[in-house]
Amino acid sequence: MFRSLLIANRGEIACRIIRTARRLGIQTIAVYSDADADALHVRSADIAFPLGPAPAEESYLNIERILSAAKRSGVEAIHPGYGFLSENADFADACAQANIIFVGPPAAAIRAMGLKDEAKRRMEAAGVPVVPGYHAVDLDLETLRQTAEDIGYPIVVKAIAGGGGKGMRRVDEASELETAMAAAAREAESSFGNAGVMIEKWITRPRHIEVQVFADASGQVIHLFERDCSIQRRHQKVLEEAPAPGLSEALRERLGQAAVRAVQAIDYRGAGTIEFILDASTPIDEAQFYFMEMNTRLQVEHPVTEAITGTDLVEWQLRVATGERLPKEQSALAIKGHAIEVRLYAEDPSRDYLPQTGQLIRYRPPAESAAVRVETGVVEGDVVTPFYDPMMAKLIVHDVDRRRAIERLKEALSSFEIAGVTSNLTLLHAISEAPAFAAGDVHTAFLDENLTRGAITLSSPPLEAIALLVAACLADRAEQAHLDSGEDSWSPWNATDGFRINEDGFDLFRWRFGEEEIEVAVHSSRVAVTLEWDDRGSVLHRIERRGDSVSAVVDGVLLKAKAIFDKSHAYVVRGPSTLSFTALDEEAFGDDSGATAGAVRAPLPGLVTAVLVSKGESVEAGQTLLRMEAMKMEHTLQARVDGQITELNTEVGAQVDDGAVLLVVE
């Protein structure tokens, strides 16, 4: 075994590789871009080297800079993780030329499977079933049109390079073919630098089944069973599980044998995945499966295979890379229980999964155990930047069967606390609760068929959340008054709620929730708190605040939540749901230290694109003051009151942080 390993990657996969390497006594070397200088993988490694600017092309995809770091550290081996350079044959060649072990397959094998059309021709020759289509490098429209007629519409035009749904178009009739081909070729050229496309039969109800394979230098090839990765959004995976639900042992055996034949056809070594598409429109025992592509690297979802086979696939990679034989033969492998993995993304499912950025004000994964595993690349306080894939972590659960694994998943998701950055946590919980998921009825259109928009997003917050937020604000205000005066903050003589004889105290809280402005009238007495909002009302008793936790009896029911305040933002965390509120009045939250009346703050990190006012100018409520661009969307900031611009703290082209005071209207 080598003594030192450089991980040419970042985030959760870099952290995961570091853990196995450390267990094996291997020194770990990390690399990082300017944006990742304080990242978890940098802090976790023994040594770390800078690569340069944040864009991946100038850092994690820069072969010269990575090899320079490897030479400076005297490293013996490089693990590419997944993504970035993991399937780059030139990088594998460059490592060999520098006498550094590349923890992955030979460059020739990467090239053989790198283009989908070439890979499918090889698979056909090896007797592996492939989707009917036209896989030659030929853009002759008449040939493709005839092929499409032969296999029957609908068909799919897809790029021969890359993945992730880019360069892919469904075609339902002949008149659409030419336009779809041109659009797919343009997108493929833009995304992968290769305009080549091919056509295949469109599988109407597909399941995405993949088989984990491994090969060593002696020629031994095995498979470690299958994973189901059918639940996807925009052709990218969201949830994976092993084994695939509903498969018969006969079908499982056929899939495994086909995967082994595929590997044997290309002189492979190391970890790989053979991806199949299975036609779920027929009974499972009669279902046909077809080779889709091979990933010549470790997969994001490898932990579910580790869970059901009791293996460490990263350790296997490291051992095979040094020339050792595989630790187990096929006959020694068996499936034990069921495992499910979900991918936690910084993205907004209600806005077409738009990636999100910002600081993780709260990030507390569930406790790990023999049944719960968390692979994370961030910790609380870290900033999610716009430069890389928005996946923050993976949550993996394992139990004796699928039903119990799903219950584990629900429980773990409900205890995952995230605030400060919008995530897909609510979406993941909705999947776990879906009856079709419990029944194992999974396919690539699962999300569209089973989850409505209302299941993953709220246009308006529930009254209970408003009540708990009011309770937290009142409790914090009372506590602050007590700290300031040193006296009983609940005494009527120390109250700050507009106390008057023979009348209740009165407060007015104003927040923004999404696009909705919320105004809540609160009447306080020594008996109870009554709130009125949107023609609805609620009565609160027994308000308690301990740390971030708040509880209150709301209309006779005891409710609990976490209420987290940060600058002008408040987050109400209940189970897997995090509701974000922005104060429209600076004094809305309990601690208003440092608040500026009339301040207009950045709603999220972004670029100022227009400043439409100047210092000293008079403005009217509703007037547009400036515009920002954040996550490829424009945001307009308006005056909330009539007044005069007394402070102007930004300019066009400025990069601003979430919550930054951009100007003040007095």
N, C-alpha and C positions, 0 to 999 in steps of 0.2 A: 504494500500500500504506500502511496506517495505521502509526503509529510506536509505539503502545503497546497492550497487550492484557492484559486481566484474565482469569484462568482461574477460573471459578466452580465449582471442583471440587477434588479432593484425590487423593492416592495416585498410582498409576502413570500414569493418563491425564493428570493435571496435569503430571507430569514429562515425559511424551512430547510434549505440546503445547509446553512450554517449550523443548525442544530444537529443534524446527522453527522456532519464533518467533525464537530466538536466532540460528539460521543465517541467517534473513532480516533480521537487524538490528532486530528489534522488541523494545522494552522489555517485560518481563514482570512482571505484578503478581499475586501469589498472595493468597489469603484462607485463613484457618484458624480452626478452633475451638480452644477451650482444650486439648482433648485432642491437638491436632496442632501445638502451638506449636513443637516441635522436629522436625517431620516433614521428610522429604526434599524434598517439593515446596516447602516454605517456604524451606529452605536453598538450593534451586536457583534461585528467582526473584530478580529484581533488587530488588523491593520486596514486602512482605507486610503485610496488614492483618488484625487480629483480627476475628472475627465474633461471638464470645460462647461460651456453654456448649457442652459436647460434643454433646448430642442434636442430630440433624440438623435437627429442626424449629426449633431456636433458632439455627442457624448456616448450614449449607449449603443449607437449604431456605427460609431467610428472605430473601425478595426485597428487603425494605426495607434490611436490613443490607448485602446485597451491593451494591445500588445506591448506598448511602451510601459504601462503600469506593471504588466506581468514580468517584463525584463528587469525593471527597477526592483521589484520585490523578490526576484529569483524564484518565482513560483514554478512548481512542477506540472500543474494541471489547471485547466480552465473548465468550469461548468457553465454552460450558457443559459441554464434555466429553460424558460419557454418564452416565445415572442422574441423581439429584438433579433439577435444573431443566431438563435438556436437552430434554424434550418438554413443557414447561409453556408453554402459549400465553399465559397471563397474564404470564409473565416476558418472553417475546418482545415483547409489547405494551409492557410497562413500559420495556424498553430503548429501543424506538422513541420513546416519549414523552420519554425523557431524552436523546434525540439521540445514543444510543450504538449502534453497529453490533452486532447480534446475529448471531454466526457460526452460522447455522442457517437453516432455512426460514421463510417467513412464518407468522405466527400462525394465519392462516386454514388453511394446509395442515396445521399441527399439529393443529388442531381437527378437520379433516376426517378424519384418519386416527387420531385418538386413541381413538375408541370402535370396537371390533371390528365391531359390528353395522352401524354407519353406513359404515365402510370397506368392508365386504363388499358392501353395496348399491351403492356407487359402482363397485366392481370389476366386479360383474355388468353394470352399465350400460356399462362400458368394454370388455366382451368378455373379461375376465380370468376364467379358471375358478375357482370357489370350491367349498368343500366343501358337499355337499348338506346343507341344514338349514333352520332357521327363524331369521331374522336380524332380525325386527322387534322393537321395544321393546314387548313384550306378554307378560305373565306368565299369560295365560289358560291354565289347566291343560289344558282339553279340546282347545284348538287345538294346544298343544304335544304332547299325547298322540297326536293324530291324525297330526301331522307325523312323530313318531317311528315310528309304525306304517308310514307311507308310505316313509320312507327305510330302515327296517329296523334292528333292534337287532344289535349294541350301538351305543349313541350316547354322546355326551359332553355334559354340561351344563357351560357355562363362562361365566365373568364377561365382560361386554362391555368392561370397563375393566381396566387393569393387565396382569399377566403373571406369569411365574415359577411357574406351576402353581397359584397361589392361586385359589380360587373355581372349581375344576374337579373334576367327578365323572364317572366312567364309570358307565353304566347298562346293565345286561344284559337287563332285562325290564321290562315295563310297571309291575309292582307296585312297582318301586324308584324310579320317576320322581319322584313327589311329594316323597319324603324327600330325594332327591338335589338337587332344585331348591331346597328350603328350606335345606339345608346349604350349597350353593354360594352362595346369595344372602346368607346370614349372613356367610360368610367374605369375600365380595366387599365387602360393606358395611364390615366391619371393616378390610380391607386397603386399599381404594381409595375408600371413602366413596361407593360407587355399588353398589346391590344388583341392578342389572340383569344378567340372564343370558340366554343363548341356547342352542340345541341344534344339534348337528351330528352327522353320521355319524362313527362311530369307525373310524379307519383302523387295521386290525389289525397291520400291520407298516410303520410309517411311517418315512420318512427326512426329516430336516429340512434342506431345501436353501434357501439364500438367495442373492439376487443383489444385488451392490453397484451402486447407481445414482448418477448425478450429473446435476444440471441447472444451467444458468446463467441469468442474467437475460435473455439474448437468446432463450431458448426452446429452446436446444440440450439434448437429453437423450441420455445414453449409459449403457451398462452396462459394468462391468469384470469380467464373468463371475461364476461362482457359487462358493459355499463350502458344504461339507457340515458341518453342526453337529449331527449325529445322536447322538453319544455324550454322554449327559446323565445327571445324577442329580437326581431330584425335579423333572424338567422344566426343569432349568437346565444350561447347557452346561459341558462339561468339556474337550472337545477339538474343534478345528475344523481343517479342511484345505481347500486350494484347489489345483487344481480338485477337484470332487467325484469320488471314485473310481467308475469304471465307466460314466460317462455317455457316450452317443454324441454325436457332433457335432450330429446332428439334434435330439436332446433339448436339448442345451445352447443351440442357436439358438432353440428354442421358448421356453425359460425366459427367455432374454435379451429376446426380443421382447415377451413378456407383461409383464415388469418395466418395460420402457420405456412400454408402453401405460398401465400403472398410474400412472406418474409424470406422464405427459402429461394424465391425467384430473383433476389437482388443482392445476395452476399452481404447480409445485414449484420450489425453488431450493436448491442445496447438496447435501450428501451424504445418502443415505438407503439403506435396505435393504428389499427386498421379500422377505418370508419365505413360502416355499411348503412344503407338506407333500406328499411323494411317496409313493405306494403301492408299497412294495417287495415286496408279496406276489405280484406278477406279474413276468415278465421285464422287464429294464430298458428295452428298446426299446419295450415296450408299456405301460410304467408311466404312470399318470395323475398329474398334479400339480395342486394346488389352492392358491389364494391363502390365506394364513393371517392375516398382518398386515403392516403397514409400520412400520418404526422410522424416525422422522423425525430421525435423528441419526447420528453416527459410531457404529460398533459396536465392542465389545470386541475382536472378532476381525479388525478391519481390517488388521493387519499381514500376514496371509497373502495378502491381495489385493495389498498393496503389493509383497510379495516376488515374486509371479509376473508382475506387470505393470511393475515398475521405477518405481513412482510414490510420491509422498509425499502421501497423501490429506489430511493436515492442511494442507499448503501449498495444495492445491487448494481446501479450504474457505476459507482466508483470502483467496485471490485472488478466488474467486467472490463472497465477501461484500462485496468492494470494487467489484463490478460488472464484473470482468474476465470474458472468455470462458474456457471450459474449456481447459486447456493442450493437450489432445489430442482429436481426433475419433475416432469409433468405428473407422474403418478403420486407425488408427494403433496400435490396441491388440492385443496378442497374448499368449497364455499362454506363459510361459517356466519350465519345470520344475515342481516341486511343493513346496508349503509346508505345514507343520503347526504348529499352536499348541496348547499346553496351558496350563491355568490352574492356578497354584499357590495353593491355599487353605490358610489356617490352620483346619483342621477335622479331625475324627477320623472317617474312613470306617467304622471298626468300631463307631461309636456313632451310626449314622444321620446321618453327616456333621455332627455337632454342632460349631458354631464353637468355636475355641480362642483363648485369650488368653495373654499372657505376654511375657517378654523373649526376643529372638532372641540366644541365647548364641553361636550360630554361624549365619552366613548368608553363604554364598559361592557365588554362581551360577557356572556355567561361563564360561570366557573367551569373549568375543564375537569374531566373525569375519564374513566375508562370508556364511557359511553358518549362523551361530548369532547370534541376537539375543535380548536380555533386556530386557523392559520391567518395571521394578520401582518400587515405591513405598516400599520400606523398605531399610535397610542394617543390617549387624550391630550389635547393641546397641540397636536400636529396640524399642519395646514395641508389641505388637499389642493394641489395645483392643477392648472389646466393643461399641463404638458404631456401627461401620460394617461394610460388606460385608467378609468375611474374605479376599478375594483379595489376596495379597501381590505377585504378579508374574505375568507371562506369559513363557513360553519359546517362541521361534519358530525353526524350522529350515527351511532351503531347500536343495534339491539338484536335480539334473537330472531325476530321476524319483521316483516315490513310494517305491520300494524303498530307494533311497539316502537319501531324506529320513527314512524310519523308522529306518535305521541311525544317522543323525545324531542323531535324537531319543533313542534308547537311550543313546548315548554321552554326550550332554549331560545327561540325567537322572541317569546314574550318577556324574557329577562334581559334581552340585549338593549342597552340604552344608548341612543345616539341623539345628539343635539348640536346645532350649529351648521350642519351640512345636511341638505335633503338627501335621503337615501331611499333604496327600494325595499326597506325592511317591512313596510306594510304590505307590499306586493307579495313578498315571500311568505308572510303569514297567511295571506289570502289564498295562496296556492295550497298551503298545508291544510287549510280548512275546506277546500273544495271537494265535494262528494266525488267528482270524477277522478280526482287524484287518489282518493282513498280506494276507489275501485280499480286503480291501475290503468284507467283509460287515458293514456298519455300519447301525445303525438305533437307534431310541430305547430299545429294551429290551436294548441290547448288554451293559451291565454286568450285568444280572440273568442273562442267558443264558450269559455267558462267563467271569465272574469269581466264584469262590467266596469265601466269607468268609476262608478260609485263605490266599487269594492276596493279600489286602490287609492282613491283621493276624495277629499271632502271639499265641497264648494263653500260650505259654511260649518263652523265648529259646533259640536254638540253643546247644549246648555250646561251639562255637567262639567265640561272642560272650562267654560266661562266661569262657572261658580267656583271651581277650585282655583282658577287664576285670581279671581277677586279675593278669595280667602287667603291666598299666599301674599298678595299685595297688602292686604290689611294687617296680616300678622307681621310682615316685615316692617311696615310703617310703625306699628305699635312697638316692636322691638327696638327700632332705631330711636324712637322718641324716648324709650326707657333708657337707652345707652346715653343719649344726649343729656337727659335731665337727671338721671339717677333716681327717678321717682317712679311711682306706679303709673305706667302708660295707660292703663285701663281706667284710671280715675277720671271722672268727668271734668275735673279741673285741669287735667293735662291733655285732654283730647284735642286733636287737630282736625276734626271732621266737621267743623261748622256748628258745634253744639249750641243749642239755644233752648230757652225755657219752654217746656211743654211741646217741643218738637224733636223728632229724631235728627241725628246727624246725617249729613248728606254729602255724597261724593259722586263725581262723574268721571268714569274711566273711558278713554277712547283708544282703540287699537285698530290696526289693520291686520286682517287675516287674508292672505292671498290678495285678491282684488277688492275684497269687501272691507268697508269701514264699519267698525263696531262701536256703538256707544252704549255704555251700561250705567244706569242710575242705581246707586247703592244707598240704602237707608239703614243706618246703624242705630241700634238701641242697646241697652244693657241686657236685653232678653235675646235678641236675634239680629241677624243681618238679612235684609230683604233686597234682592236685586231685580231690576226690570230691564229686559232687553228684547227688542224685536217683537213687541206685544206678548212677550212671555215673562214669567216671573218665577222666582225661586226663593226659598227661605233657608238660611244657613244657621246651624247651631254648632257648638263645640268645635270651633276652629283650632287646630293644633299645627304647629310648624316645628319640625326637628330636622336641622340641616336642610337638605334639598327637599325633604318629604313634607307634604302637606296633606291634611285630612280634615274633613268636615262632614257633618250630618246635613245632607242636602235633601230637602223635602222628605225627611224621615229615613233616608238611606245613607249609611256611612260610606263615603267615597274616599279614595286615596290616589295620589299621583306624586310625581316628582315635578317641582316647579323650579326652573333654572333661569336666572336673570343674567344677561350679559349686555352691557351698554343699553341700547334702546330696545333690545330684543328680549322676549320671554319665551320659554319652551315648556310646554306641559307634556310630560312623558307618562303615558298610561299603557302598559303592556308594550306591544310592538309599535304603537302609534306615538309619533311626536308631532305636536301641533305648534307651529311657530307664529308668534304675534309680534308686531312692531308697535311701540308706543307712539301715539300721535300727540300725546302730551308728555313732556319730559318728566313731570312729577308723577307719572302713572305708576312707576315701580317704587318699591319701598325705599331704596337707597338712591337718592337723587344727587349724591355728591358728584361734583364735576359736571352736572348737566347744564346745558345752555338753553335758555328759553328761546323758542323760535328757530332752533337749529334744524337744518336740513341735512340729513345724513345719507351716506351711500348705503343702499339696501343690500349690497353684496360687493365683493371685490370686482373691480372692472376698470375700464378706460373711459375717461371723460372725453366725449366727442363734440360737445357744444356747450358753451357758456353764453346765455342769452341776456344776462343782466350785468350791471356793473355796481361797484360799491357806491352807496349813497343814493341809488335809484329807488324810487317808490314803486311798489308792486301791489297787485290785488290778489286776493284769495283765488286760487285756481289757475293763476298765471304760470306758464311754463318757465322755469328758471334755468335748467340745464338738462342735458341728455348724457346718458352713459351707455356703453356697450359692455355687456358681461355675458360670457358663455354664448356668443354669437347672437345675442338678442339685445334690442334697444330698450332702455328704460328711461322714462320721462319723469323728472322730479318737479313738483309744482309747489307754489306757496300755499300754505294752509290758512294764512290770515292776511289781511291788508297790513301793509307796513313798509319799512325801509330797510334796504340791504345795509347792515352795519358791519358785516364781516364777509369777505370773499377769499376762501382759502384754497382755491384750486384754479386750474387753467386747462385749456384744450390740450389733450395729449397726456395728461397726468394719469398715472396708475394709482388708484386709491384703494384703501382697505375697507372691509366691511365695517359699517358703523362710523366711518370717518365723517367729521363735521365739515361739509363742503362750503356752506355759507350760513349766515344767520339773518333772519328777518325779524326786525324789532317793531 
